[in-house]
Amino acid sequence: MSTNRSDNATDMMSEATEAVADMLPMDMVKAIAELVDPAAVTKQMPWLAGELTKIALGQSDIAPDQRDQRFADEAWRTIPSFRMLGQSYRLLELWMNRMQESVDGSWQDKARARFAADVLAAALAPTNYLGTNPAALREAIETSGLSLVRGAQNMLRDMARGGMPSMVDREQFKVGKDLAATPGAVVYRDEMFELLQYAPTTPKVRAIPVLMVPPQINRHYILDLAPGRSLVEYAVSQGVQVFMVVWRNPSSLRGDGKWGLDDYIAAAERAAEVVKKIARTDQLNLLGLCAGGITVSYMLAHLATIGDDSARTATFVVTMLTGEKPNVVGMLDTAGRTTWSTTTWSAGGSWASRPPRSTSWRGTTTPPGPRRGSRGSQASWP
């Protein structure tokens, strides 16, 4: 496999696991089947058998990548059984890399094969399992099994949150204190969104405000992470009037969730009109992030069609406006997934119980729950 995967094994595992959840079983089966083309397997068998023989005889030079922190423990180099296991796993990575390189077809087919190879290799890593992880075994012995109890507790917490491994302790972060801490208030609200206006911190502010449109599938405070790490905080400190759209999570239990692209474009336009009215200006700047950028692009097209030139500038952050070039979204966009998604949206319009772990922006990735504006705002609504 590519050595880039070794740079951060933990992040890779999380991303791979999350992405697998986005692919329908038949999509994965097809991608895996393309990895084991009989002709390619036959061609690589002599090389594979030869390397396995060298490993068994202790004559192989194959070793886990030095940058792969999963194999940083000395046991992978000093204990013969673990050394052979690590070499065998590295050989598996190299073999799967050769298999995915042999896949023919469109860039989507090749990307799905490469993705399947990454996922399979990550899932089969010996460090994932207690009996084949020397560091985990050592810690279990040194703590008299306490590390296993803590691990079981972490697993139960992850399962309670939907099964995805937590990368951080969520209890340490409070909205309005550690996250979304830039002072502001809700100045407008309707059934689809709240509009935040952030408090100025400079004697004077720029005449033309900026409206930030975050993705519909994420929290708005991705743009206001924490003091010292906030785009909103920085913009306000430069005298920019900042407004933020905070999307509401649709819920089929309330009878909503049927919102489509037209509705989100109209909502963004309503937010823009409110911003111009509050700032007493005929123009504004726009910033769209990810799916919010897609919404802004369609909004701009509509404004141009009706002769509205109020958008002075538009900034797009991590926004994909075309699928012509190879990309992750296009790789996951299979016919089976499209059919499944269309059927789900037609039936209920949103996912009320199990959030879809997806780059597709048309649903909601978080269940209904309290949403606050920023510090100083009393707003709290589902």
Disulfide bonds with the S-S distance in Angstrom:
none
